[in-house]
């Protein structure tokens, strides 16, 4: 199997979470599809933290870090429980990935158009 088709494991880090397996399974089930939709994904991590000193509606923090094609995408959201924070992260990650993919593909399309134009101008300069 080549490295381009391999899916890297998603590293899930839990800090001060009870029960840890339920949070791990929910985060991977909810965030797995958008994470694995990233082309040329090299690294992926999900970090879920409980902060007892934060305000009640911001106690759980979910951070997602992705590295692909020389870019790093990071999303951090907070919520009153693991599910709410994970759902908020899912929404923001989807928007961020859509924007990132649009930029990447737009650059490639622009580079391809510039290359075609250069080839056409060279072809017109050559004598028949």
C-alpha positions in Angstrom: 0.0 0.0 0.0 1.5 3.4 -0.9 1.7 6.2 1.6 -0.8 8.3 -0.4 -3.6 5.9 0.2 -2.9 5.1 3.9 -5.1 6.7 6.5 -3.1 7.8 9.6 -4.5 7.0 13.0 -6.3 9.8 14.7 -4.5 10.4 18.0 -7.1 11.1 20.8 -5.9 12.7 24.0 -8.2 12.9 27.0 -7.5 15.0 30.1 -9.7 14.7 33.2 -12.6 13.0 31.4 -14.9 10.4 32.9 -15.8 8.0 31.4 -13.0 8.2 28.9 -14.1 5.5 26.4 -17.5 7.1 25.8 -15.9 10.5 25.0 -13.3 8.8 22.8 -15.9 6.9 20.8 -18.2 9.9 20.4 -15.4 12.1 19.2 -14.1 9.6 16.7 -17.6 8.8 15.4 -18.5 12.5 15.0 -15.2 13.9 13.7 -13.8 10.9 11.8 -15.5 11.6 8.5 -14.4 15.2 8.1 -10.9 14.4 9.2 -10.5 11.5 6.8 -11.9 13.6 3.9 -8.7 15.7 4.0 -6.5 14.9 1.0 -2.9 13.8 1.8 -3.6 13.8 5.6 -0.3 13.3 7.5 -1.3 13.8 11.1 -4.5 14.1 13.0 -5.2 14.6 16.7 -8.2 15.3 18.8 -7.7 16.6 22.4 -10.5 16.7 24.8 -10.0 18.5 28.1 -12.1 19.2 31.2 -11.3 22.5 32.9 -13.0 22.7 36.3 -12.1 26.3 36.9 -13.8 27.6 33.7 -17.3 28.9 33.5 -19.9 26.1 33.5 -20.8 26.6 29.8 -17.2 26.4 28.8 -15.8 23.5 30.9 -15.1 21.1 28.0 -12.6 22.0 25.3 -12.2 20.0 22.1 -9.2 20.8 19.9 -8.6 19.2 16.5 -5.2 19.5 14.7 -4.7 18.3 11.2 -1.5 18.5 9.0 -1.8 17.9 5.3 -0.1 19.3 2.1 2.1 21.5 4.1 -0.8 23.2 5.9 -1.9 22.9 9.5 -5.6 23.2 10.3 -6.5 23.7 14.0 -10.0 24.1 15.5 -10.8 24.7 19.2 -14.3 24.9 20.6 -15.8 24.9 24.1 -19.1 23.6 25.5 -20.9 22.5 28.7 -20.4 18.8 28.0 -18.3 16.6 25.7 -21.1 16.2 23.1 -21.9 19.9 22.8 -18.2 20.8 22.4 -17.7 18.0 19.9 -20.7 19.1 17.9 -19.5 22.7 17.8 -16.1 21.5 16.7 -17.7 19.5 13.9 -19.5 22.5 12.6 -16.4 24.8 12.6 -14.1 22.1 11.2 -16.5 21.5 8.3 -16.4 25.2 7.4 -12.7 25.5 7.8 -12.0 22.4 5.7 -14.4 23.6 3.0 -12.6 27.0 2.8 -9.2 25.3 2.9 -10.1 22.9 0.1 -11.5 25.8 -1.9 -8.2 27.7 -1.6 -6.1 24.7 -2.5 -8.1 23.7 -5.5 -8.5 27.4 -6.6 -4.7 27.8 -6.6 -4.3 24.7 -8.7 -6.9 25.8 -11.1 -5.3 29.2 -11.5 -1.9 27.7 -12.0 -3.3 25.3 -14.6 -4.9 28.2 -16.5 -1.7 30.3 -16.4 0.2 27.3 -17.8 -2.3 26.8 -20.6 -2.2 30.5 -21.5 1.6 30.4 -21.6 1.5 27.4 -23.9 -1.0 29.1 -26.2 1.1 32.3 -26.5 4.2 30.2 -27.3 2.3 28.3 -30.0 1.2 31.5 -31.6 4.8 32.8 -31.6 6.1 29.8 -33.4 6.1 30.0 -37.2 3.8 27.6 -39.0 
